Amino acid sequence: MREEERPVFGEGTHGISRRELLRRASAAVAVGAMGRLSLGETAMADQAAAAKGGGAFPGKFRWGCATAAYQVEGNDTNTDLWMMEYLQGSMFKDHSGDACNHYHLYPQDIAMLADLGFNTYRFSLEWARIEPEDGFFSNAELDHYRHMLEVCREHGLTTMLTYSHFSLPRWFAMKGGWENSQAADLFARFCEKATRHMGDLVDYASTLNEPDIPQLLNWFNLPGVPAGMSVAQMMQAGLANVRKQVNAPEFSSFFMGDPQRNREGLLAAHAKGRDAMKSVRPAMPVGFNLAMSDDQAAPEDSHLEEKRADVYGPWLEAARHCDYLGVQTYSRSLVGKKDLPPPKGAELTQTGMEFYPECVEHVVRYAAKEARVPIIVTENGIATEDDSRRVEYYRRAVAGVKRAIDDGVDVRGYVAWSLMDNFEWMSGYTPKFGLVAVDLKTQRRTIKPSGAMLGNIARRNAL
């Protein structure tokens, strides 16, 4: 085992301190052993970027990593997704199981994030833990998430808390999920309860994660989807099977519900959830996180503006009434009648997306212009086993953010997806997005060179 591969926690550390492990991981990046760029090339690239834009980001710029409760906690057994994982013909490749056991290991994971050099942690509440049955709120679980926020405070971290990140309480999904006419009120009740319990420790609150996904699925072009069928249609076909197996004709989930009814419910839930949060803590910044591709017009028969109006339009309008907008982007889309496949010969990630780190610069420029509120990049990253490609992706991505800031775009922070390799929904544990590797059998964490590299940028707040 090379020194840079030694785990941060668990067996095998042999008494080496966490900071020493970080130093060694950083050294692995410096020698360029894994990268396609040589040491001289990477150094020259960094120096050129610094010379062009001054190198330094604005003071109080937020540098962070993100996780989502269902993807890292493990054993979120009261959710709709846990139930669906175990149904016959499940669309999930793997069972989430213990995941990264972040539910119990969060103190060391948060310490690791801070030691890497980041100043911000974005994570989510698991609504199904806090309200496992309709109207019953667990004080123990509310205390759990409050303590997570307290640990962030102990490490000097800014907190970004997402109230709903895809997974839903099973009872809520059985009632129709976001399609239920009472969904917005039920969500607002949860937002009020959670904010009253822990809102004083939240620096940025997000009502919903990527609420435009139901519409975006109508445009996606992903491998494995039958010809002539959109991803949204494939999901809805799966919903009929779920309803039959659980004997719940009203059952609906975030991924599988009717796109139009889901959007109506989510827009109402965001508005009422935001108002509920503000009723408890008026000064708390509240927004939401929008999924956005770097949409570019196809050479022929492009429906770019139609896509933007359909997917982003209502949400960009809603963002104008928020304190900030979180944008989440991973690649570009060439838009014809629908999104086209990546260009022939393009480098692809594990999720079939084009390797295109310039997407983040283009998206923040567009989002800031349309929403007219401060922007935070709340997710950006790449699924790959080759960490040298992750290093290059992040170098180019943050350089693009810097160019946008230099041109006057109001970007307040950059949050990488993800802190750790984790459970990537239907794709299971195959895609590797993490700055930190996780051995699912031993729960050992191993910092990747990309984690040390991006953490060093965060620490010095400069390219």
DRENDO-1510 file (C-alpha; in Angstrom, 1 decimal, always signed):
<recs>
REC; n; res; u; v; w
REC; 1; MET; +0.0; +0.0; +0.0 .
REC; 2; ARG; +1.4; +3.4; -1.0 .
REC; 3; GLU; +1.6; +6.0; +1.7 .
REC; 4; GLU; -1.0; +8.2; +0.0 .
REC; 5; GLU; -3.4; +5.3; +0.0 .
REC; 6; ARG; -3.3; +4.8; +3.8 .
REC; 7; PRO; -6.8; +5.1; +5.3 .
REC; 8; VAL; -7.6; +8.1; +7.5 .
REC; 9; PHE; -9.7; +6.2; +9.9 .
REC; 10; GLY; -10.0; +2.5; +10.9 .
REC; 11; GLU; -7.3; -0.2; +10.9 .
REC; 12; GLY; -4.1; +0.4; +9.0 .
REC; 13; THR; -3.3; +3.9; +10.2 .
REC; 14; HIS; -0.4; +2.6; +12.4 .
REC; 15; GLY; -0.5; +5.7; +14.6 .
REC; 16; ILE; -0.1; +8.2; +11.7 .
REC; 17; SER; -2.0; +11.4; +12.4 .
REC; 18; ARG; -4.8; +12.6; +10.2 .
REC; 19; ARG; -2.8; +15.8; +9.3 .
REC; 20; GLU; +0.2; +13.7; +8.3 .
REC; 21; LEU; -2.0; +11.5; +6.1 .
REC; 22; LEU; -3.3; +14.7; +4.5 .
REC; 23; ARG; +0.2; +16.0; +3.9 .
REC; 24; ARG; +1.1; +12.7; +2.2 .
REC; 25; ALA; -2.0; +12.8; +0.1 .
REC; 26; SER; -1.1; +16.3; -1.0 .
REC; 27; ALA; +2.4; +15.2; -1.8 .
REC; 28; ALA; +1.0; +12.5; -4.1 .
REC; 29; VAL; -0.7; +15.2; -6.1 .
REC; 30; ALA; +2.4; +17.4; -6.2 .
REC; 31; VAL; +4.5; +14.7; -7.8 .
REC; 32; GLY; +1.8; +14.1; -10.5 .
REC; 33; ALA; +2.2; +10.3; -10.2 .
REC; 34; MET; -1.4; +9.7; -11.2 .
REC; 35; GLY; -2.1; +12.7; -13.4 .
REC; 36; ARG; -2.1; +13.0; -17.1 .
REC; 37; LEU; -0.6; +16.5; -16.6 .
REC; 38; SER; +3.0; +16.6; -15.4 .
REC; 39; LEU; +4.2; +18.5; -12.4 .
REC; 40; GLY; +5.5; +21.3; -14.6 .
REC; 41; GLU; +2.3; +21.5; -16.6 .
REC; 42; THR; +0.1; +21.6; -13.6 .
REC; 43; ALA; +2.3; +24.2; -11.9 .
REC; 44; MET; +2.3; +26.4; -15.1 .
REC; 45; ALA; -1.5; +26.1; -15.4 .
REC; 46; ASP; -2.0; +27.2; -11.8 .
REC; 47; GLN; +0.5; +30.1; -12.2 .
REC; 48; ALA; -1.2; +31.2; -15.4 .
REC; 49; ALA; -4.6; +31.1; -13.8 .
REC; 50; ALA; -3.4; +33.1; -10.8 .
REC; 51; ALA; -1.7; +35.7; -13.0 .
REC; 52; LYS; -4.8; +36.2; -15.1 .
REC; 53; GLY; -7.3; +36.6; -12.4 .
REC; 54; GLY; -5.2; +37.4; -9.3 .
REC; 55; GLY; -5.7; +33.8; -8.1 .
REC; 56; ALA; -7.6; +34.7; -4.9 .
REC; 57; PHE; -11.3; +34.2; -4.5 .
REC; 58; PRO; -13.4; +36.7; -2.6 .
REC; 59; GLY; -13.1; +36.8; +1.2 .
REC; 60; LYS; -15.6; +34.5; +3.0 .
REC; 61; PHE; -15.9; +32.4; -0.1 .
REC; 62; ARG; -17.5; +29.1; +0.9 .
REC; 63; TRP; -15.5; +26.0; +0.0 .
REC; 64; GLY; -17.3; +22.8; +0.8 .
REC; 65; CYS; -18.2; +19.2; +0.2 .
REC; 66; ALA; -21.7; +17.7; +0.1 .
REC; 67; THR; -23.5; +14.5; +1.1 .
REC; 68; ALA; -27.1; +13.4; +1.2 .
REC; 69; ALA; -28.6; +11.5; +4.1 .
REC; 70; TYR; -29.9; +8.5; +2.2 .
REC; 71; GLN; -26.7; +8.1; +0.3 .
REC; 72; VAL; -24.3; +8.0; +3.2 .
REC; 73; GLU; -26.2; +7.4; +6.5 .
REC; 74; GLY; -27.2; +3.8; +6.0 .
REC; 75; ASN; -30.3; +2.0; +7.1 .
REC; 76; ASP; -32.8; +4.7; +6.3 .
REC; 77; THR; -35.5; +2.0; +6.7 .
REC; 78; ASN; -38.6; +4.3; +6.9 .
REC; 79; THR; -38.1; +5.8; +3.5 .
REC; 80; ASP; -39.9; +5.1; +0.2 .
REC; 81; LEU; -36.6; +4.2; -1.4 .
REC; 82; TRP; -35.6; +1.6; +1.1 .
REC; 83; MET; -38.9; -0.2; +0.5 .
REC; 84; MET; -38.4; +0.1; -3.3 .
REC; 85; GLU; -34.9; -1.4; -3.2 .
REC; 86; TYR; -36.3; -4.7; -2.0 .
REC; 87; LEU; -39.3; -5.1; -4.4 .
REC; 88; GLN; -39.3; -7.6; -7.2 .
REC; 89; GLY; -37.9; -6.1; -10.4 .
REC; 90; SER; -36.4; -3.2; -8.4 .
REC; 91; MET; -34.8; -0.4; -10.5 .
REC; 92; PHE; -32.0; -0.2; -7.9 .
REC; 93; LYS; -28.7; -1.9; -8.9 .
REC; 94; ASP; -27.6; -2.4; -5.2 .
REC; 95; HIS; -29.1; -2.3; -1.8 .
REC; 96; SER; -28.0; +0.8; +0.2 .
REC; 97; GLY; -27.6; -1.2; +3.4 .
REC; 98; ASP; -25.1; +0.4; +5.8 .
REC; 99; ALA; -24.0; +2.9; +3.1 .
REC; 100; CYS; -21.0; +4.8; +4.6 .
REC; 101; ASN; -22.4; +4.6; +8.1 .
REC; 102; HIS; -22.2; +8.3; +8.3 .
REC; 103; TYR; -25.1; +8.3; +10.7 .
REC; 104; HIS; -22.7; +7.0; +13.3 .
REC; 105; LEU; -19.3; +8.1; +11.9 .
REC; 106; TYR; -20.2; +11.7; +11.1 .
REC; 107; PRO; -17.9; +13.2; +13.9 .
REC; 108; GLN; -14.8; +11.8; +12.2 .
REC; 109; ASP; -16.1; +12.5; +8.7 .
REC; 110; ILE; -16.8; +16.2; +9.6 .
REC; 111; ALA; -13.3; +16.4; +11.2 .
REC; 112; MET; -11.8; +15.0; +8.1 .
REC; 113; LEU; -13.6; +17.5; +5.9 .
REC; 114; ALA; -12.3; +20.4; +8.0 .
REC; 115; ASP; -8.7; +19.0; +8.1 .
REC; 116; LEU; -8.7; +18.8; +4.4 .
REC; 117; GLY; -9.1; +22.6; +4.3 .
REC; 118; PHE; -12.8; +23.1; +3.5 .
REC; 119; ASN; -14.8; +25.6; +5.5 .
REC; 120; THR; -18.4; +24.4; +4.6 .
REC; 121; TYR; -20.4; +21.2; +4.9 .
REC; 122; ARG; -23.6; +20.7; +3.0 .
REC; 123; PHE; -25.7; +17.8; +4.2 .
REC; 124; SER; -29.4; +16.9; +4.4 .
REC; 125; LEU; -32.0; +15.9; +7.0 .
REC; 126; GLU; -33.7; +12.5; +6.6 .
REC; 127; TRP; -37.3; +13.5; +7.0 .
REC; 128; ALA; -38.3; +9.8; +7.4 .
REC; 129; ARG; -36.1; +9.5; +10.5 .
REC; 130; ILE; -37.5; +12.7; +12.1 .
REC; 131; GLU; -41.1; +12.0; +11.2 .
REC; 132; PRO; -41.3; +8.2; +10.8 .
REC; 133; GLU; -45.1; +8.3; +11.0 .
REC; 134; ASP; -47.6; +11.0; +10.1 .
REC; 135; GLY; -47.5; +13.6; +12.9 .
REC; 136; PHE; -45.0; +11.8; +15.1 .
REC; 137; PHE; -41.7; +13.7; +15.5 .
REC; 138; SER; -38.7; +12.0; +17.1 .
REC; 139; ASN; -36.9; +14.3; +19.5 .
REC; 140; ALA; -34.0; +11.8; +19.5 .
REC; 141; GLU; -33.6; +12.2; +15.7 .
REC; 142; LEU; -34.0; +16.0; +15.8 .
REC; 143; ASP; -31.2; +16.0; +18.5 .
REC; 144; HIS; -29.1; +13.8; +16.2 .
REC; 145; TYR; -29.1; +16.3; +13.4 .
REC; 146; ARG; -28.7; +19.2; +15.8 .
REC; 147; HIS; -25.5; +17.5; +17.1 .
REC; 148; MET; -24.2; +17.2; +13.5 .
REC; 149; LEU; -24.6; +21.0; +13.2 .
REC; 150; GLU; -22.9; +21.5; +16.6 .
REC; 151; VAL; -19.9; +19.3; +15.4 .
REC; 152; CYS; -19.7; +21.5; +12.3 .
REC; 153; ARG; -19.6; +24.6; +14.6 .
REC; 154; GLU; -16.8; +23.0; +16.7 .
REC; 155; HIS; -14.7; +22.7; +13.5 .
REC; 156; GLY; -15.5; +26.2; +12.3 .
REC; 157; LEU; -17.6; +25.1; +9.4 .
REC; 158; THR; -20.4; +26.9; +7.7 .
REC; 159; THR; -23.5; +24.8; +7.5 .
REC; 160; MET; -25.7; +24.3; +4.5 .
REC; 161; LEU; -28.7; +22.1; +5.4 .
REC; 162; THR; -31.0; +20.6; +2.8 .
REC; 163; TYR; -34.4; +19.7; +4.3 .
REC; 164; SER; -35.5; +17.2; +1.6 .
REC; 165; HIS; -33.0; +15.4; -0.7 .
REC; 166; PHE; -35.1; +13.0; -2.8 .
REC; 167; SER; -36.0; +10.3; -0.2 .
REC; 168; LEU; -39.4; +10.6; +1.5 .
REC; 169; PRO; -41.1; +9.1; +4.5 .
REC; 170; ARG; -42.9; +6.0; +3.5 .
REC; 171; TRP; -46.2; +7.2; +4.9 .
REC; 172; PHE; -45.9; +10.4; +2.8 .
REC; 173; ALA; -45.2; +8.5; -0.4 .
REC; 174; MET; -48.2; +6.2; +0.3 .
REC; 175; LYS; -50.4; +9.2; +0.4 .
REC; 176; GLY; -49.2; +10.3; -3.0 .
REC; 177; GLY; -45.9; +12.0; -2.3 .
REC; 178; TRP; -45.6; +15.4; -3.9 .
REC; 179; GLU; -48.8; +14.7; -5.9 .
REC; 180; ASN; -50.9; +14.8; -2.8 .
REC; 181; SER; -52.9; +18.0; -2.4 .
REC; 182; GLN; -51.8; +18.2; +1.2 .
REC; 183; ALA; -48.1; +17.7; +0.5 .
REC; 184; ALA; -47.1; +21.3; +0.8 .
REC; 185; ASP; -48.7; +21.7; +4.2 .
REC; 186; LEU; -47.2; +18.4; +5.4 .
REC; 187; PHE; -43.7; +19.6; +4.3 .
REC; 188; ALA; -44.2; +23.0; +5.8 .
REC; 189; ARG; -45.1; +21.4; +9.2 .
REC; 190; PHE; -41.8; +19.4; +9.0 .
REC; 191; CYS; -39.8; +22.5; +8.0 .
REC; 192; GLU; -41.2; +24.5; +10.9 .
REC; 193; LYS; -40.5; +21.7; +13.4 .
REC; 194; ALA; -36.9; +21.1; +12.2 .
REC; 195; THR; -36.1; +24.8; +12.1 .
REC; 196; ARG; -37.5; +25.4; +15.6 .
REC; 197; HIS; -35.2; +22.6; +16.9 .
REC; 198; MET; -32.0; +23.5; +15.1 .
REC; 199; GLY; -32.4; +26.5; +12.9 .
REC; 200; ASP; -30.1; +28.7; +15.1 .
REC; 201; LEU; -27.2; +26.5; +13.9 .
REC; 202; VAL; -28.0; +26.7; +10.1 .
REC; 203; ASP; -26.1; +29.2; +8.0 .
REC; 204; TYR; -27.8; +28.3; +4.7 .
REC; 205; ALA; -31.1; +26.4; +4.4 .
REC; 206; SER; -32.4; +24.7; +1.3 .
REC; 207; THR; -36.0; +23.5; +1.0 .
REC; 208; LEU; -35.5; +21.0; -1.8 .
REC; 209; ASN; -32.7; +19.3; -3.7 .
REC; 210; GLU; -33.1; +19.4; -7.5 .
REC; 211; PRO; -36.9; +19.8; -7.6 .
REC; 212; ASP; -36.7; +20.2; -11.4 .
REC; 213; ILE; -35.5; +16.6; -11.9 .
REC; 214; PRO; -39.0; +15.4; -12.9 .
REC; 215; GLN; -39.0; +17.7; -15.9 .
REC; 216; LEU; -35.3; +17.2; -16.6 .
REC; 217; LEU; -35.9; +13.4; -17.0 .
REC; 218; ASN; -38.1; +14.2; -20.0 .
REC; 219; TRP; -35.1; +15.6; -21.8 .
REC; 220; PHE; -32.3; +13.3; -20.6 .
REC; 221; ASN; -30.5; +11.0; -23.0 .
REC; 222; LEU; -29.0; +8.2; -20.9 .
REC; 223; PRO; -27.6; +4.7; -21.7 .
REC; 224; GLY; -30.1; +1.8; -21.2 .
REC; 225; VAL; -33.3; +3.7; -21.9 .
REC; 226; PRO; -35.4; +1.9; -24.5 .
REC; 227; ALA; -35.6; +3.7; -27.9 .
REC; 228; GLY; -38.6; +6.1; -28.2 .
REC; 229; MET; -39.0; +6.3; -24.4 .
REC; 230; SER; -37.9; +9.2; -22.1 .
REC; 231; VAL; -36.3; +8.5; -18.8 .
REC; 232; ALA; -39.4; +10.0; -17.2 .
REC; 233; GLN; -41.7; +7.5; -19.1 .
REC; 234; MET; -39.4; +4.6; -18.0 .
REC; 235; MET; -39.7; +5.7; -14.4 .
REC; 236; GLN; -43.5; +6.0; -14.6 .
REC; 237; ALA; -43.7; +2.5; -16.1 .
REC; 238; GLY; -41.8; +1.3; -13.0 .
REC; 239; LEU; -44.2; +3.1; -10.7 .
REC; 240; ALA; -47.1; +0.9; -11.8 .
REC; 241; ASN; -45.1; -2.1; -10.7 .
REC; 242; VAL; -44.4; -0.6; -7.3 .
REC; 243; ARG; -48.0; +0.4; -6.7 .
REC; 244; LYS; -49.1; -3.1; -7.5 .
REC; 245; GLN; -46.6; -4.8; -5.2 .
REC; 246; VAL; -47.2; -2.6; -2.2 .
REC; 247; ASN; -51.0; -2.4; -2.8 .
REC; 248; ALA; -51.0; +1.4; -2.7 .
REC; 249; PRO; -52.7; +2.9; -5.8 .
REC; 250; GLU; -51.8; +6.4; -4.7 .
REC; 251; PHE; -48.1; +5.7; -4.0 .
REC; 252; SER; -45.7; +8.2; -5.6 .
REC; 253; SER; -42.1; +9.0; -5.3 .
REC; 254; PHE; -39.9; +11.9; -6.3 .
REC; 255; PHE; -38.3; +9.9; -9.2 .
REC; 256; MET; -41.3; +8.1; -10.4 .
REC; 257; GLY; -44.3; +10.4; -10.0 .
REC; 258; ASP; -46.2; +12.3; -12.7 .
REC; 259; PRO; -43.8; +15.1; -13.7 .
REC; 260; GLN; -46.5; +17.9; -14.0 .
REC; 261; ARG; -48.2; +17.0; -10.7 .
REC; 262; ASN; -44.9; +16.6; -9.0 .
REC; 263; ARG; -43.8; +20.0; -10.1 .
REC; 264; GLU; -47.0; +21.7; -8.9 .
REC; 265; GLY; -46.6; +20.0; -5.5 .
REC; 266; LEU; -42.9; +20.8; -5.2 .
REC; 267; LEU; -43.4; +24.5; -6.1 .
REC; 268; ALA; -46.0; +24.8; -3.5 .
REC; 269; ALA; -43.9; +22.8; -1.0 .
REC; 270; HIS; -40.9; +25.1; -1.5 .
REC; 271; ALA; -43.0; +28.2; -1.0 .
REC; 272; LYS; -44.7; +27.0; +2.1 .
REC; 273; GLY; -41.6; +25.4; +3.5 .
REC; 274; ARG; -39.6; +28.6; +3.0 .
REC; 275; ASP; -42.3; +30.6; +4.8 .
REC; 276; ALA; -42.4; +28.1; +7.6 .
REC; 277; MET; -38.6; +28.4; +8.1 .
REC; 278; LYS; -38.7; +32.2; +8.0 .
REC; 279; SER; -41.6; +32.2; +10.5 .
REC; 280; VAL; -39.2; +30.7; +13.0 .
REC; 281; ARG; -35.9; +32.4; +12.0 .
REC; 282; PRO; -36.5; +35.3; +9.6 .
REC; 283; ALA; -32.8; +36.1; +9.1 .
REC; 284; MET; -31.9; +32.5; +8.0 .
REC; 285; PRO; -30.9; +32.5; +4.3 .
REC; 286; VAL; -33.3; +30.1; +2.4 .
REC; 287; GLY; -33.1; +28.9; -1.1 .
REC; 288; PHE; -33.1; +25.6; -3.0 .
REC; 289; ASN; -30.7; +23.6; -5.2 .
REC; 290; LEU; -31.4; +23.4; -8.9 .
REC; 291; ALA; -30.2; +20.7; -11.3 .
REC; 292; MET; -28.8; +22.3; -14.4 .
REC; 293; SER; -27.0; +21.1; -17.5 .
REC; 294; ASP; -24.8; +23.4; -19.5 .
REC; 295; ASP; -27.3; +23.5; -22.3 .
REC; 296; GLN; -26.0; +24.2; -25.7 .
REC; 297; ALA; -27.9; +24.4; -29.0 .
REC; 298; ALA; -27.5; +21.4; -31.4 .
REC; 299; PRO; -26.5; +22.4; -34.9 .
REC; 300; GLU; -29.9; +21.6; -36.3 .
REC; 301; ASP; -33.5; +21.7; -35.0 .
REC; 302; SER; -32.5; +22.9; -31.5 .
REC; 303; HIS; -35.2; +23.3; -28.8 .
REC; 304; LEU; -32.8; +24.9; -26.3 .
REC; 305; GLU; -35.1; +27.7; -25.2 .
REC; 306; GLU; -38.1; +25.3; -25.0 .
REC; 307; LYS; -36.0; +23.1; -22.7 .
REC; 308; ARG; -35.0; +26.0; -20.5 .
REC; 309; ALA; -38.5; +27.3; -20.2 .
REC; 310; ASP; -39.9; +23.8; -19.4 .
REC; 311; VAL; -37.2; +22.6; -16.9 .
REC; 312; TYR; -35.8; +25.8; -15.3 .
REC; 313; GLY; -38.3; +28.5; -16.0 .
REC; 314; PRO; -40.7; +28.1; -13.0 .
REC; 315; TRP; -37.8; +27.5; -10.7 .
REC; 316; LEU; -35.8; +30.4; -11.8 .
REC; 317; GLU; -38.8; +32.6; -11.2 .
REC; 318; ALA; -39.2; +31.0; -7.7 .
REC; 319; ALA; -35.5; +31.7; -7.0 .
REC; 320; ARG; -36.0; +35.4; -7.4 .
REC; 321; HIS; -37.9; +35.3; -4.1 .
REC; 322; CYS; -35.1; +33.4; -2.3 .
REC; 323; ASP; -32.0; +34.6; -0.6 .
REC; 324; TYR; -29.7; +32.6; -2.9 .
REC; 325; LEU; -29.9; +29.9; -5.5 .
REC; 326; GLY; -27.9; +26.7; -5.3 .
REC; 327; VAL; -26.9; +25.4; -8.8 .
REC; 328; GLN; -25.8; +21.8; -9.4 .
REC; 329; THR; -24.1; +20.8; -12.7 .
REC; 330; TYR; -21.9; +18.0; -14.0 .
REC; 331; SER; -21.7; +18.3; -17.8 .
REC; 332; ARG; -23.1; +19.9; -20.9 .
REC; 333; SER; -26.1; +18.8; -23.0 .
REC; 334; LEU; -26.4; +19.4; -26.7 .
REC; 335; VAL; -30.1; +20.1; -27.1 .
REC; 336; GLY; -32.0; +19.0; -30.2 .
REC; 337; LYS; -35.6; +17.9; -29.9 .
REC; 338; LYS; -34.3; +16.2; -26.7 .
REC; 339; ASP; -30.8; +16.0; -25.3 .
REC; 340; LEU; -28.5; +14.4; -27.9 .
REC; 341; PRO; -25.9; +11.8; -27.0 .
REC; 342; PRO; -22.4; +13.1; -26.2 .
REC; 343; PRO; -20.3; +13.9; -29.3 .
REC; 344; LYS; -18.6; +11.0; -30.9 .
REC; 345; GLY; -15.2; +10.3; -29.4 .
REC; 346; ALA; -15.9; +12.4; -26.3 .
REC; 347; GLU; -14.4; +11.2; -23.0 .
REC; 348; LEU; -17.3; +9.9; -20.8 .
REC; 349; THR; -17.7; +9.5; -17.1 .
REC; 350; GLN; -19.0; +6.5; -15.3 .
REC; 351; THR; -22.5; +7.9; -15.6 .
REC; 352; GLY; -22.3; +8.2; -19.4 .
REC; 353; MET; -21.9; +12.0; -19.2 .
REC; 354; GLU; -19.3; +13.9; -21.2 .
REC; 355; PHE; -16.2; +15.0; -19.4 .
REC; 356; TYR; -16.8; +18.7; -19.5 .
REC; 357; PRO; -15.7; +20.7; -16.4 .
REC; 358; GLU; -16.4; +24.0; -18.2 .
REC; 359; CYS; -20.1; +23.4; -17.6 .
REC; 360; VAL; -20.0; +25.0; -14.1 .
REC; 361; GLU; -18.7; +28.4; -15.4 .
REC; 362; HIS; -21.4; +28.5; -18.1 .
REC; 363; VAL; -24.2; +27.5; -15.7 .
REC; 364; VAL; -23.4; +30.0; -13.0 .
REC; 365; ARG; -23.4; +32.8; -15.6 .
REC; 366; TYR; -26.8; +31.8; -16.9 .
REC; 367; ALA; -28.3; +31.1; -13.5 .
REC; 368; ALA; -27.1; +34.4; -12.1 .
REC; 369; LYS; -28.5; +36.4; -15.0 .
REC; 370; GLU; -31.9; +34.7; -14.8 .
REC; 371; ALA; -32.4; +34.4; -11.1 .
REC; 372; ARG; -30.9; +37.7; -10.1 .
REC; 373; VAL; -29.8; +36.4; -6.6 .
REC; 374; PRO; -26.5; +35.3; -5.3 .
REC; 375; ILE; -25.3; +31.9; -6.6 .
REC; 376; ILE; -23.7; +29.0; -4.7 .
REC; 377; VAL; -22.4; +26.0; -6.6 .
REC; 378; THR; -23.9; +23.4; -4.3 .
REC; 379; GLU; -22.9; +20.4; -6.4 .
REC; 380; ASN; -20.2; +19.8; -9.0 .
REC; 381; GLY; -18.1; +16.8; -9.6 .
REC; 382; ILE; -17.3; +13.7; -11.7 .
REC; 383; ALA; -17.9; +10.0; -11.5 .
REC; 384; THR; -14.6; +8.2; -12.3 .
REC; 385; GLU; -12.3; +5.5; -11.0 .
REC; 386; ASP; -9.4; +7.5; -12.4 .
REC; 387; ASP; -8.7; +10.1; -9.8 .
REC; 388; SER; -6.3; +12.0; -12.1 .
REC; 389; ARG; -9.3; +12.9; -14.2 .
REC; 390; ARG; -11.0; +14.2; -11.1 .
REC; 391; VAL; -8.0; +16.3; -10.3 .
REC; 392; GLU; -8.1; +17.8; -13.8 .
REC; 393; TYR; -11.9; +18.2; -13.7 .
REC; 394; TYR; -11.7; +20.2; -10.5 .
REC; 395; ARG; -8.8; +22.3; -11.6 .
REC; 396; ARG; -10.7; +23.4; -14.7 .
REC; 397; ALA; -14.0; +23.7; -12.9 .
REC; 398; VAL; -12.8; +26.1; -10.2 .
REC; 399; ALA; -10.8; +28.1; -12.7 .
REC; 400; GLY; -14.1; +28.6; -14.6 .
REC; 401; VAL; -15.8; +29.8; -11.4 .
REC; 402; LYS; -13.0; +32.2; -10.9 .
REC; 403; ARG; -13.4; +33.6; -14.4 .
REC; 404; ALA; -17.1; +34.2; -13.8 .
REC; 405; ILE; -16.4; +35.9; -10.5 .
REC; 406; ASP; -13.8; +38.1; -12.1 .
REC; 407; ASP; -16.4; +39.2; -14.6 .
REC; 408; GLY; -18.8; +40.2; -11.8 .
REC; 409; VAL; -21.0; +37.2; -11.4 .
REC; 410; ASP; -22.0; +37.0; -7.7 .
REC; 411; VAL; -20.9; +33.4; -6.8 .
REC; 412; ARG; -20.6; +33.0; -3.0 .
REC; 413; GLY; -19.3; +29.4; -2.8 .
REC; 414; TYR; -18.3; +26.1; -4.4 .
REC; 415; VAL; -19.3; +22.8; -3.0 .
REC; 416; ALA; -18.0; +19.5; -4.4 .
REC; 417; TRP; -20.0; +16.4; -4.9 .
REC; 418; SER; -19.2; +14.4; -3.0 .
REC; 419; LEU; -17.2; +14.1; +0.2 .
REC; 420; MET; -17.2; +10.3; -0.1 .
REC; 421; ASP; -17.9; +7.6; -2.6 .
REC; 422; ASN; -21.5; +6.6; -1.7 .
REC; 423; PHE; -24.8; +5.1; -2.8 .
REC; 424; GLU; -25.7; +6.8; -6.1 .
REC; 425; TRP; -29.4; +6.0; -6.2 .
REC; 426; MET; -30.4; +3.5; -9.0 .
REC; 427; SER; -26.8; +3.1; -10.0 .
REC; 428; GLY; -25.8; +1.8; -6.6 .
REC; 429; TYR; -22.2; +1.9; -5.5 .
REC; 430; THR; -20.6; +1.8; -9.0 .
REC; 431; PRO; -20.1; +5.5; -9.7 .
REC; 432; LYS; -17.3; +7.0; -7.7 .
REC; 433; PHE; -17.8; +10.7; -7.1 .
REC; 434; GLY; -16.0; +11.0; -3.8 .
REC; 435; LEU; -12.9; +13.0; -2.8 .
REC; 436; VAL; -12.6; +10.2; -0.2 .
REC; 437; ALA; -12.8; +6.5; -0.9 .
REC; 438; VAL; -14.8; +4.2; +1.4 .
REC; 439; ASP; -14.3; +0.5; +2.0 .
REC; 440; LEU; -17.9; -0.6; +2.5 .
REC; 441; LYS; -16.8; -3.7; +4.5 .
REC; 442; THR; -14.5; -2.0; +7.0 .
REC; 443; GLN; -15.8; +1.6; +6.7 .
REC; 444; ARG; -12.2; +2.8; +6.2 .
REC; 445; ARG; -11.9; +6.2; +4.7 .
REC; 446; THR; -9.0; +6.9; +2.2 .
REC; 447; ILE; -8.3; +10.4; +1.1 .
REC; 448; LYS; -7.8; +10.6; -2.7 .
REC; 449; PRO; -5.2; +13.0; -4.2 .
REC; 450; SER; -8.2; +15.0; -5.6 .
REC; 451; GLY; -9.4; +15.6; -2.1 .
REC; 452; ALA; -6.0; +16.9; -1.0 .
REC; 453; MET; -5.7; +19.1; -4.1 .
REC; 454; LEU; -9.2; +20.7; -3.8 .
REC; 455; GLY; -8.7; +21.1; -0.1 .
REC; 456; ASN; -5.5; +23.0; -0.6 .
REC; 457; ILE; -7.2; +25.4; -3.0 .
REC; 458; ALA; -9.9; +25.8; -0.3 .
REC; 459; ARG; -7.4; +26.4; +2.4 .
REC; 460; ARG; -5.6; +29.2; +0.6 .
REC; 461; ASN; -8.8; +30.5; -1.1 .
REC; 462; ALA; -6.9; +30.8; -4.3 .
REC; 463; LEU; -6.0; +28.8; -7.4 .
</recs>
